Amino acid sequence: MTAFFKRCGGLMAVLRAVRNGPISVYGAWAVLGVTGLLALFFLLRGRIRIDAGPSGSTIERFSAIERFAHWLMAISFIILALSGLNMLYGRYILLPAIGPEAFSWLTQMGKYAHHYLAFPFMVGVVLAFVLWVKHNIPNRVDLAWMAK
């Protein structure tokens, strides 16, 4: 049993080194790069306006359960993303800015939120998949259009 824990300890050290090394570095570049590309796109493209302006009438595009699945995923994703970024980069950015007491409280609450909100996020993903997969399977009309 001791050999097992030694092997796991060695594996955990390798995983920790990868997380704190390349994943942390390349992840930061990826977050900054995507944010920069989105900002550049918005600066070049600008807001997308409705050509004729708002008509004043609305139609229901999504049902209540579809909106629930969307907002369940959206809200839990935002909290998961923020808490995950805090766990990966918080000690370098937030700790100097807000101090150790506030940082430890925020990180602990973020860790709890991260663990507990993973399940609602997964439920939202499965619910959205079940609701929308039937609309994404090609039918005869789609196949005829693709054949053109």
Protein Blocks (a to p, Z undefined) as FASTA:
>chain_A
ZZmmmmmmmmmmmmmmmmmmmmmmmmmmmmmmmmmmmmmmmmmnopaddfkopehiacdf
bdfklmmmmmmmmmmmmmmmmmmmmmmmmmmmmmmmnojklmmmmmmmmmmmmmmmmmmm
mmmmmmmmmmmmmmmpccfklmmmmmZZ
